[in-house]
Amino acid sequence: MHLNTSGAGIVGMLTGFYTVAPTLGIIHIVSGQSAINLFITYECSALIELAAYIALVLFFPFFKNLQQRLKLLGFGVIYLLLANMLRLTVTALIIHFLGLPSLIWAHVIVGRLIFYVLTIILYFYVFTRSQVLHIKIGRFDFKTGGA
């Protein structure tokens, strides 16, 4: 939670559109005459998605060795953290510019849409692509594109 709040706070610090309290997991957004605090909880911190990704990498049968798994773990965890920071930043910016009435759709729809589209892209490259590359039909395989 602290890492996500700090990462999302970079844009707020540079623009002055919002401030963060990383130790508390809070993003403070001022919009016109109103203000709101977003509390970054477990759901907002992407911990559930990180745990699912880690478990899949550890037990997915198509990875060759521990080194490949560790490389994918490092890349994926950093990727998901950055994707979540982007989600929080976009949510905070929408609320800053469009006001408090935009909170629900900014957080629930736009923010999650950004995060889950980025997650699907990661999953495609890490899991789907690696599985497709292992498919072999007769003498044809996808790695070489032919026999």
N, C-alpha and C positions, 0 to 999 in steps of 0.2 A: 504494500500500500504506500509505503514511504517513497519507494523508487518511482512508482507511477505518478504520484503527486509531484515529486521533484521534476520528473521529466516533462510533465504537462506544464509545469510552472515556468519553464524556460521561455515559452512564447509569451506568457503573461508578464514575466519580468521584462522582456524586451519591448513589449507593446504598452504595458501599463493597463491592459484591458481587464485583468484579474490578478489576484495574488493567491499564494498558496501557503499553507502551513504543513510542511511535509511530515513533521513528527505527529501531527494530529490527523493527517490524511484528509485535509480540507482544502477545497478550492473555493475562494471567496470571489464572487462575481458581482460587479456593480453594473447595473443597466438603467440608465436614466436616473430616476429618483428612487429606484428600488435596488435591493441587494439580496443575494441568496448565497448560502453555503452548501456546496456539494460535498458530502461525506463519502470518501472512497472506502467502500466496504469490501468484503471478500468477493462478492459478485462483480463489483466494479474493478477489482484489481486483476482480473483474469486468472486467478489462481486455479479455478476449476478447469479452464481451458489448458493451462500450463500442465496441470497434473495429467489430463487426458493425453496430451501430446507426448509427455515424458513416458507414460506407460506404453503408448503405441510404439514409440521408437525402441524402447527396451525389449519389447516382445514381438515386434513385426518380423516375420521369418525371412524376408528377402534381403536383409542387410548382411554383408559378408563377415564382418568382424567387429570387435569392440571399438577399434579406432574409428571406423565409419559411423558407428552408433554415437560415439562421443562427439564427433564432428557435427552430426545432425542434431544432437541434443543442444550443443552450444549455439549453433546457428538458429535453430527453431525457437529456443527460449528467448534469445535476444530479439528475434523477429517479432514474436508475440508480444513481448514487453513494449517494443516500439510501436506496434500496431495499436496496442491499448492506450499508450500515451497519445497517439494521434487521435484516437476516439475521444479521449477526455478533452483534448485541446479543441477539437472541432465542436464538441458539445458546449464548452465554456464560451467559445467565440460566438456561436449561434445565440446563446442566451444573452451575452453582452450586447450584441447588435440588435436582436429582435425582441428582447425583453423577457420577463418571467413567463408570459403565456406560452412561449416556445419551449419551455423546460421539458414537458412530456415528450413531444415529438422529437426534439433534439436529442434527448437521452435515450429514449426507448426505440425510436425508429432510425434516425440518421446515424447516431453513434454506433449502435449495434450493427447496422447495415455495413458501415465502414469496417468495423472489426471483423465481422464474420465473412465478408467478401475477401479480406486479406488472409484470414485463416483458411478459407477454402483454397486460395491460391497456394499457400504453403503446403497444405495437405496434398494437393494435386502433385506438386513437384517432389515432395518427400515420399509419399506412399503410392499414389496411383501410377505415376510415371515409373517408379522403380519396379513395380509389379508388372506393368505392361512390357518393360524391357526384358523381363525374364520369360515371357511367353514365347514358346517355340512350337510351330506347327509343321510337322514333318521336317524338311530341311530349311524352312523359312523361320527367321527370327527377326525381331524388331531392332536388335542391336546393330546388325549389319545391313538390314533392309533387304535381305535376299537369302539365297541358299548358300 
